[in-house]
Amino acid sequence: MAKFSFQLKNGPFDLDLIFAPDGIERFEGAWRRGVEVEGFPVCHPDDIIASKAATNRQKDRESLPRLRSFRDWWIEQRTP
């Protein structure tokens, strides 16, 4: 997992807060590429994919095809 993170496991779902994710070189670039979802800033799907790929954990590798499919669908929905 990333260099600076902590996990919250007491709520209705697990939440990982990551402060220096693998695969994202600089915060400024990720922030510029970020998108807003229902009023909240979130990473662009490409950055999430890059981070998951960089960790090289099995569960992250297994999620990559779904994330790529979601990204493709999401981009298609946003294209006028």
Secondary structure, DSSP 8 states (H G I E B T S, - for coil): --SSEEEE-SSSS-EEEESS-TT---HHHHHHH-EEETTEEE--HHHHHHHHHHH--HHHHHHHHHHHHHHHHHHHHH--
